[in-house]
Amino acid sequence: MIAHTNPVEHVGLILVGAGATVLYGIGWLRSATRPPRPMACWAAGITTVLVATAPTVEQMAQRSFTGHMVQHLLLMVVAAPLIVFADPVGVARRSGWVGQHTTSAERAVARRWRSSGAFPAAGLFLATLYLTHLTPVYDAALTDRMLHDVEHVAYLGSAVILWAALRRGRRRSAVARTGAVFAVIAGSALLGMVLLAASTPLMPTYASRLGGGALADQRRAASLMWVGGMATTLPLLLFSVWSWASTEQRIAERSESLSDARARGAGTGSNASVGR
């Protein structure tokens, strides 16, 4: 990802995004089934990344902590779930670009991830937030373009991993997924409180640029993080509980179907005996 304030330089990222969308579209067309929602999610996710790194948004991020927070929330709250629901790995497999066959070791790793991946994903997401906001990294990224790029990749990547871990999972991991969502809620709220309660600006660059307004700007950014965190975690919680309930419903329907089949089989056998 390239974060530039120069419109000409941003064209390179637009071309990369367009190429990724075309490549995804080709794979989607090659798939046996082509539901429109994944394609729409992919296009919307890539568009959100391009908007979040557009020169106008980059300039907002340079001017204020609040603008920078808006940029990061676009990546974590909007782009990440759209990319996950686009299921690019699944599209690649269905198109034949990625082999369907996996080794026993790969299947074992996948099972372990589906069973216990929610908490590590939540931990990675929160660690990314805390390490960037409560260390000199956040401030240094304002003047170091490479670090700024890495910061954006970390936010988007950790959010994608979190959403992916909560999207898929086994029945026994449903409680863990719900618990991971609550951990993200608590961790995000705590970080927002730390930023909101600070009596001095935590980012020297913004302090020098905004002067006496830096603390008020920081508090607006903290409030936005709090609201944005809820905007992220509430859908995550609802999605996790919905997935849990859907899994239980499918299991119940399957059990009921099997019971009906056995009953019909037993009835057929009884009728045959009576006929003889």
C-alpha positions in Angstrom: 0.0 0.0 0.0 1.3 3.5 -0.9 0.1 6.5 1.0 0.8 9.7 -0.8 -0.5 13.3 -0.8 0.6 13.8 -4.4 -2.4 13.0 -6.8 0.0 11.8 -9.5 1.6 9.3 -7.1 -1.8 8.1 -6.0 -2.5 7.0 -9.6 -0.2 4.1 -9.0 -2.3 2.8 -6.2 -5.4 3.2 -8.3 -3.9 1.1 -11.0 -3.0 -1.6 -8.5 -6.5 -1.5 -7.1 -8.0 -1.7 -10.6 -5.7 -4.6 -11.5 -6.7 -6.5 -8.3 -10.4 -6.0 -9.1 -10.0 -7.2 -12.7 -8.0 -10.3 -11.5 -10.7 -11.0 -8.9 -13.4 -10.6 -11.5 -11.7 -13.1 -13.9 -11.5 -15.6 -11.1 -15.2 -14.9 -10.2 -16.2 -15.5 -13.8 -14.3 -18.8 -13.9 -16.1 -20.1 -10.8 -18.9 -22.6 -11.2 -21.1 -20.4 -9.0 -21.1 -16.7 -9.3 -23.2 -15.0 -6.6 -23.0 -11.2 -7.1 -22.4 -10.3 -3.4 -18.7 -11.3 -3.2 -17.9 -9.4 -6.4 -19.7 -6.3 -5.0 -17.9 -6.6 -1.6 -14.5 -6.9 -3.3 -15.1 -3.8 -5.5 -16.4 -1.8 -2.5 -13.5 -2.9 -0.3 -10.9 -2.0 -2.8 -12.7 1.4 -3.4 -12.7 2.1 0.3 -8.9 1.4 0.5 -8.4 3.9 -2.4 -10.6 6.5 -0.7 -8.8 6.0 2.6 -5.4 6.6 1.0 -6.5 9.4 -1.4 -4.5 12.6 -1.3 -7.4 14.6 0.3 -7.7 12.1 3.1 -3.9 12.0 3.5 -3.9 15.7 3.9 -6.6 15.5 6.6 -4.5 12.9 8.4 -1.4 15.2 8.2 -3.4 18.1 9.6 -5.1 16.5 12.6 -5.4 13.4 14.8 -9.1 13.3 14.0 -8.4 13.2 10.3 -5.9 10.4 10.8 -8.4 8.5 12.9 -11.0 8.7 10.2 -8.5 7.3 7.7 -7.7 4.3 10.0 -11.3 3.6 10.7 -12.1 3.5 7.0 -9.4 0.7 6.7 -10.4 -1.3 9.8 -14.2 -0.8 10.0 -15.2 -0.6 6.3 -12.6 -2.1 4.0 -11.6 -5.1 6.1 -15.0 -6.7 6.5 -15.8 -6.1 2.8 -12.6 -7.8 1.7 -13.3 -10.8 4.1 -16.9 -11.2 2.8 -15.6 -11.1 -0.8 -13.7 -14.4 0.1 -10.8 -14.0 -2.4 -9.2 -17.3 -1.3 -12.5 -19.2 -1.9 -12.9 -17.5 -5.3 -9.3 -18.5 -6.2 -10.0 -22.1 -5.3 -13.3 -22.3 -7.2 -11.7 -20.8 -10.2 -9.0 -23.4 -10.3 -6.1 -21.0 -9.6 -5.5 -22.6 -6.2 -5.5 -26.4 -5.8 -8.5 -27.9 -3.9 -6.4 -30.7 -2.5 -4.6 -30.1 0.8 -2.3 -32.2 2.9 -3.2 -33.7 6.2 -0.9 -31.2 7.9 -2.6 -28.3 6.2 -6.0 -29.6 7.2 -4.9 -30.0 10.8 -3.6 -26.4 10.9 -7.0 -25.2 9.4 -8.9 -27.2 12.0 -6.9 -25.7 14.8 -7.3 -22.2 13.4 -11.1 -22.6 13.1 -11.2 -23.9 16.7 -9.0 -21.4 18.5 -8.1 -18.7 16.0 -10.5 -16.0 17.4 -8.5 -15.1 20.5 -5.1 -14.8 18.7 -6.7 -12.7 16.0 -8.3 -10.4 18.6 -4.9 -10.2 20.4 -3.1 -9.3 17.2 -5.7 -6.6 16.4 -5.5 -5.0 19.9 -1.7 -5.3 20.0 -1.6 -3.4 16.7 -3.8 -0.6 18.1 -1.9 -0.3 21.4 1.6 -0.5 19.9 0.9 2.2 17.4 -1.1 4.6 19.6 0.8 4.4 22.9 4.3 4.3 21.5 6.2 6.8 19.3 5.2 4.8 16.2 2.0 6.8 15.5 3.8 10.2 15.7 6.8 8.9 13.7 4.5 7.7 10.9 3.4 11.3 10.3 6.9 12.2 8.9 8.1 8.8 7.7 6.3 7.7 4.5 7.5 4.1 4.7 6.4 3.7 8.3 3.1 5.4 7.4 2.6 2.7 4.7 3.5 -0.1 7.1 1.1 1.3 9.7 -1.8 1.2 7.2 -0.9 -2.4 6.2 -0.9 -3.4 9.8 -4.3 -1.9 10.5 -5.9 -3.4 7.5 -4.2 -6.7 7.8 -5.0 -7.2 11.5 -8.6 -6.3 10.9 -8.9 -8.7 8.0 -7.5 -11.5 10.1 -9.9 -10.7 12.9 -13.0 -10.6 10.7 -11.8 -13.8 8.9 -11.3 -15.6 12.3 -14.8 -14.7 13.4 -16.4 -15.5 10.0 -15.6 -19.1 10.0 -15.3 -21.6 12.9 -16.5 -24.8 14.3 -19.5 -25.2 16.6 -17.3 -25.7 19.7 -15.5 -22.4 18.9 -18.6 -20.3 19.0 -18.1 -19.3 22.6 -14.5 -18.4 22.0 -15.5 -16.2 19.0 -18.1 -14.4 21.1 -15.5 -14.0 23.9 -13.0 -12.6 21.4 -15.5 -10.0 20.3 -16.0 -8.9 23.9 -12.2 -8.7 24.3 -12.0 -6.3 21.3 -14.8 -4.2 22.7 -13.1 -3.9 26.1 -9.7 -3.3 24.7 -10.8 -0.6 22.2 -12.8 1.1 24.9 -9.9 1.2 27.2 -7.6 2.7 24.6 -10.2 5.3 23.8 -10.4 6.2 27.5 -6.6 6.5 27.8 -6.5 8.9 24.8 -9.6 10.8 26.1 -8.3 11.2 29.6 -4.8 12.3 28.7 -4.1 15.8 30.1 -1.5 16.6 27.4 -1.2 15.9 23.7 0.4 12.5 23.1 1.5 13.2 19.5 4.3 15.9 19.4 3.8 16.5 15.7 0.1 17.4 16.1 1.0 19.5 19.2 3.4 21.6 17.1 1.0 21.9 14.2 -2.2 22.7 16.2 -0.8 24.5 19.2 -3.4 24.9 21.9 -6.0 23.0 19.9 -4.0 19.8 19.9 -5.6 18.4 23.1 -9.1 19.1 21.9 -8.3 17.4 18.6 -6.9 14.4 20.4 -10.1 14.1 22.5 -12.2 14.3 19.3 -10.1 11.5 17.8 -10.4 9.4 21.0 -14.2 9.9 20.9 -14.2 8.9 17.3 -12.2 5.8 18.1 -14.7 4.9 20.8 -17.6 5.3 18.5 -15.7 3.6 15.7 -14.7 0.8 17.9 -18.4 0.2 18.8 -19.2 0.4 15.1 -16.7 -2.3 14.5 -17.3 -4.6 17.5 -21.1 -4.4 17.6 -21.5 -5.9 14.1 -18.8 -8.4 15.0 -20.7 -9.4 18.1 -24.0 -9.7 16.1 -22.3 -11.6 13.4 -20.6 -14.0 15.8 -23.9 -14.7 17.7 -25.7 -15.1 14.4 -23.1 -17.6 13.1 -23.4 -19.5 16.4 -27.2 -19.6 16.1 -27.1 -20.5 12.4 -24.8 -23.4 13.1 -27.0 -24.7 15.9 -30.0 -24.4 13.6 -28.3 -26.3 10.8 -27.3 -29.1 13.2 -30.9 -29.3 14.6 -32.4 -29.4 11.1 -29.9 -32.1 10.1 -30.7 -34.2 13.2 -34.4 -33.7 12.6 -34.0 -34.8 9.0 -32.1 -37.9 10.0 -34.7 -38.8 12.6 -37.5 -38.4 10.0 -35.6 -40.6 7.6 -35.1 -43.3 10.2 -38.8 -43.1 11.1 -39.8 -43.5 7.5 -37.4 -46.4 7.1 -38.8 -48.1 10.2 -42.4 -47.5 8.9 -41.6 -49.0 5.5 -40.0 -52.0 7.2 -43.1 -52.5 9.4 -45.5 -52.3 6.5 -43.4 -54.8 4.5 -43.6 -57.2 7.5 -47.3 -56.8 7.8 -47.7 -57.4 4.0 -45.9 -60.7 4.3 
